[in-house]
Amino acid sequence: MSIAYTIAGFAVGAIVGLTGVGGGSLMTPLLVLLFGINPSVAVGTDLLYAAITKAGGTVAHGMKGTVDWAITRRLAMGSIPAAALTLLLVSLFAPGGIEGAASMIKFSLGIALLLTAVAIIFRKQIQDYALRHSSGVENPRRTTVLTILTGAVLGVLVSISSVGAGALGVSALFFLYPRLPTLRIVGSDIAHAVPLTLVAGIGHWFLGSVDWSLLGSLLIGSLPGIWLGSHISTRVPDRVLRPILATMLVLVGSKLIAA
């Protein structure tokens, strides 16, 4: 079975390298629906998987100067406390603790996947809309507060579904910082995902919902998959990849909600 996990990791890694999104959106439902992994274990393992794989992306963006660390800090101010509090409340009040929250996690994951699909399909329209409706007069205090609140929402969503730090985070930043270059928005979002997924993943570890053997098998496949996908991404049109990925997310998300 570890070979199957490694193959799955390679496939998801290649998609992440090609499109820049899809890690949590694909890996967690794949583990739940194809391999029958308990949703809480799938989410917890995928969170640490995301923290490790996105750390490399953060280093690359940081070296290129495409990370706005002020934005990253604001997001983290909201997301990290929200993630920790969410896991604490789930462990205390969900029947059976985190293991007993399987139904809630499945439903949350399904909703997160549908929202991610919308964000992927309409990413350009979201950016254009934000630019058109930008007054040009910045209100730093308001933007800071909204960024922290956005981080809090992402913290709740990511901690229980492992989805949202990618496409949803980028879409929110397009609205909040419409004049910021796209590359800096993507870099800042990736940098924020690392501490968020790490804290949430450690929380799941303390709650006993991380499978270390599974994590190792996924990483063995995903790291070369990401490398390959990144190198061939320039040869595959983005307009072809994103609709296919979004369609997959809608189908999987609908299945999880109906389960």
C-alpha positions as CSV (number, residue, x, y, z in Angstrom):
1,M,0.0,0.0,0.0
2,S,2.9,2.4,0.6
3,I,3.8,2.2,-3.1
4,A,0.2,3.3,-3.9
5,Y,0.6,6.2,-1.5
6,T,3.9,7.2,-3.2
7,I,2.2,7.1,-6.6
8,A,-0.6,9.2,-5.3
9,G,1.9,11.6,-3.9
10,F,3.7,11.8,-7.2
11,A,0.5,12.5,-9.1
12,V,-0.7,15.2,-6.8
13,G,2.8,16.7,-6.6
14,A,2.9,16.9,-10.4
15,I,-0.5,18.7,-10.5
16,V,0.7,21.1,-7.8
17,G,3.8,21.8,-9.9
18,L,1.7,22.4,-13.0
19,T,-1.1,24.6,-11.6
20,G,0.2,26.0,-8.3
21,V,-2.8,24.7,-6.5
22,G,-4.4,21.4,-5.6
23,G,-2.2,20.0,-2.8
24,G,-4.8,19.8,0.0
25,S,-7.6,20.1,-2.4
26,L,-6.7,16.8,-4.0
27,M,-4.6,14.9,-1.5
28,T,-7.1,14.8,1.4
29,P,-10.1,13.7,-0.6
30,L,-7.9,11.2,-2.4
31,L,-6.9,9.6,0.9
32,V,-10.5,9.6,2.2
33,L,-12.3,8.4,-0.9
34,L,-9.8,6.2,-2.7
35,F,-7.8,4.7,0.3
36,G,-10.5,4.8,2.9
37,I,-8.3,6.8,5.4
38,N,-10.2,8.2,8.4
39,P,-11.0,11.9,7.5
40,S,-9.3,13.3,10.7
41,V,-6.1,11.3,9.9
42,A,-6.2,12.3,6.3
43,V,-6.5,16.0,7.2
44,G,-3.8,15.8,9.9
45,T,-1.3,14.0,7.7
46,D,-2.0,16.3,4.8
47,L,-1.4,19.4,6.9
48,L,2.2,18.3,7.8
49,Y,2.6,17.2,4.2
50,A,1.7,20.7,3.0
51,A,3.9,22.4,5.5
52,I,6.9,20.5,4.3
53,T,6.3,20.8,0.6
54,K,5.4,24.5,0.7
55,A,8.5,25.3,2.8
56,G,10.5,24.8,-0.4
57,G,8.3,27.1,-2.3
58,T,8.6,29.8,0.4
59,V,12.4,29.6,0.2
60,A,12.3,30.0,-3.5
61,H,9.9,33.0,-3.4
62,G,11.8,34.5,-0.5
63,M,15.1,34.4,-2.5
64,K,13.3,36.1,-5.4
65,G,11.9,38.8,-3.2
66,T,8.3,37.9,-4.0
67,V,7.0,37.5,-0.4
68,D,5.4,40.5,1.4
69,W,6.3,39.5,4.9
70,A,4.0,42.2,6.4
71,I,1.0,40.5,4.7
72,T,2.2,37.1,5.8
73,R,2.4,38.3,9.4
74,R,-1.1,39.8,9.4
75,L,-2.6,36.6,8.0
76,A,-0.7,34.5,10.6
77,M,-1.9,36.8,13.4
78,G,-5.5,35.6,12.6
79,S,-4.9,32.1,11.3
80,I,-2.7,30.5,13.8
81,P,-4.8,31.4,16.9
82,A,-8.0,30.5,15.0
83,A,-6.5,27.1,14.0
84,A,-5.4,26.2,17.5
85,L,-8.7,27.3,19.0
86,T,-10.7,25.3,16.4
87,L,-8.8,22.1,17.1
88,L,-9.2,22.6,20.9
89,L,-13.0,23.1,20.6
90,V,-13.3,20.1,18.3
91,S,-11.4,17.9,20.7
92,L,-13.4,19.1,23.7
93,F,-16.9,19.2,22.3
94,A,-17.1,16.9,19.2
95,P,-18.5,13.5,20.2
96,G,-15.5,11.2,20.4
97,G,-13.0,14.0,20.0
98,I,-11.2,14.6,16.7
99,E,-11.9,10.9,15.6
100,G,-15.6,11.4,16.2
101,A,-15.7,14.5,14.0
102,A,-15.3,12.5,10.8
103,S,-18.7,13.6,9.4
104,M,-18.1,17.3,10.1
105,I,-14.7,17.1,8.6
106,K,-16.1,15.4,5.4
107,F,-18.8,18.1,5.1
108,S,-16.3,20.9,5.7
109,L,-13.9,19.5,3.2
110,G,-16.6,19.2,0.6
111,I,-17.6,22.9,1.1
112,A,-13.9,23.9,1.0
113,L,-13.4,22.1,-2.3
114,L,-16.4,23.7,-3.9
115,L,-15.2,27.2,-2.8
116,T,-11.7,26.4,-4.1
117,A,-13.1,25.3,-7.5
118,V,-14.9,28.7,-7.7
119,A,-11.8,30.5,-6.8
120,I,-9.7,28.6,-9.4
121,I,-12.3,29.2,-12.2
122,F,-12.9,32.9,-11.5
123,R,-9.4,33.9,-10.4
124,K,-8.8,36.3,-13.2
125,Q,-12.3,37.8,-12.9
126,I,-11.8,38.2,-9.2
127,Q,-8.6,40.1,-9.8
128,D,-10.1,42.3,-12.5
129,Y,-13.1,43.1,-10.3
130,A,-10.9,44.0,-7.4
131,L,-8.9,46.4,-9.6
132,R,-12.0,48.0,-11.1
133,H,-13.6,48.7,-7.7
134,S,-10.4,49.8,-6.0
135,S,-10.8,53.5,-5.1
136,G,-7.1,54.0,-5.2
137,V,-7.2,55.5,-1.7
138,E,-5.7,53.0,0.7
139,N,-6.9,52.7,4.3
140,P,-4.0,50.8,5.9
141,R,-5.8,50.2,9.2
142,R,-8.9,48.8,7.5
143,T,-6.8,46.6,5.2
144,T,-4.8,45.3,8.2
145,V,-7.9,44.3,10.2
146,L,-9.5,42.6,7.2
147,T,-6.3,40.7,6.5
148,I,-6.2,39.4,10.1
149,L,-9.9,38.4,9.8
150,T,-9.2,36.7,6.5
151,G,-6.4,34.8,8.2
152,A,-8.8,33.7,11.0
153,V,-11.3,32.4,8.5
154,L,-8.6,30.4,6.7
155,G,-7.3,29.1,10.0
156,V,-10.7,27.6,10.9
157,L,-11.2,26.1,7.4
158,V,-7.7,24.7,7.0
159,S,-7.5,23.2,10.5
160,I,-10.6,21.0,9.9
161,S,-10.4,20.4,6.2
162,S,-6.7,21.1,5.2
163,V,-8.1,23.1,2.2
164,G,-8.2,26.8,1.7
165,A,-4.7,28.1,2.2
166,G,-4.1,28.1,-1.5
167,A,-6.7,29.2,-4.0
168,L,-9.0,30.8,-1.4
169,G,-6.2,32.6,0.3
170,V,-4.9,34.0,-3.1
171,S,-8.4,35.1,-4.1
172,A,-8.9,36.9,-0.8
173,L,-5.6,38.7,-1.2
174,F,-6.6,39.9,-4.7
175,F,-9.5,41.7,-3.1
176,L,-7.5,43.2,-0.2
177,Y,-4.4,44.1,-2.2
178,P,-5.6,44.6,-5.9
179,R,-2.6,46.6,-6.9
180,L,0.0,44.2,-5.5
181,P,1.7,42.1,-8.3
182,T,0.3,38.6,-8.7
183,L,3.6,37.0,-8.0
184,R,3.9,38.7,-4.6
185,I,0.4,37.7,-3.7
186,V,1.1,34.1,-4.6
187,G,4.5,34.2,-2.7
188,S,2.9,35.8,0.4
189,D,0.1,33.2,0.4
190,I,2.5,30.3,0.1
191,A,4.7,31.7,2.9
192,H,1.6,32.1,5.2
193,A,0.5,28.5,4.4
194,V,3.7,27.1,6.0
195,P,3.2,28.2,9.6
196,L,-0.5,27.7,9.4
197,T,-0.4,24.1,8.2
198,L,2.5,23.4,10.5
199,V,0.6,24.6,13.6
200,A,-2.6,22.9,12.5
201,G,-0.7,19.7,11.7
202,I,1.1,19.7,15.1
203,G,-2.3,20.1,16.7
204,H,-3.6,17.1,14.9
205,W,-0.5,15.2,15.9
206,F,-1.2,15.9,19.6
207,L,-4.7,14.7,19.0
208,G,-3.4,11.5,17.5
209,S,-4.6,12.1,13.9
210,V,-1.3,11.9,12.0
211,D,0.0,8.8,10.2
212,W,3.8,9.2,10.0
213,S,4.3,6.2,7.7
214,L,1.7,7.6,5.3
215,L,3.3,11.0,5.4
216,G,6.7,9.6,4.5
217,S,5.3,7.6,1.6
218,L,3.5,10.7,0.2
219,L,6.6,12.9,0.4
220,I,8.8,10.3,-1.4
221,G,6.4,10.6,-4.4
222,S,5.4,14.2,-4.2
223,L,8.8,15.9,-4.1
224,P,9.9,14.6,-7.5
225,G,6.3,15.1,-8.8
226,I,6.4,18.8,-7.9
227,W,9.8,19.1,-9.6
228,L,8.6,17.4,-12.8
229,G,5.3,19.4,-12.9
230,S,7.1,22.7,-12.4
231,H,9.5,21.9,-15.3
232,I,6.7,21.0,-17.8
233,S,4.2,23.7,-16.7
234,T,5.3,26.1,-19.4
235,R,4.3,23.5,-22.1
236,V,0.8,23.0,-20.8
237,P,-1.7,25.9,-21.2
238,D,-3.1,27.1,-17.9
239,R,-6.5,27.6,-19.6
240,V,-6.7,23.9,-20.1
241,L,-5.4,22.7,-16.7
242,R,-7.5,25.0,-14.4
243,P,-11.0,24.0,-15.7
244,I,-10.0,20.3,-15.5
245,L,-8.8,20.7,-11.9
246,A,-11.8,22.8,-10.9
247,T,-14.2,20.1,-12.4
248,M,-12.4,17.4,-10.4
249,L,-12.8,19.5,-7.2
250,V,-16.6,20.1,-7.8
251,L,-17.2,16.3,-8.3
252,V,-15.1,15.3,-5.3
253,G,-16.6,18.1,-3.1
254,S,-20.1,17.1,-4.0
255,K,-19.5,13.5,-3.2
256,L,-18.0,14.4,0.2
257,I,-21.0,16.6,1.1
258,A,-23.5,13.9,0.0
259,A,-21.6,11.2,1.9
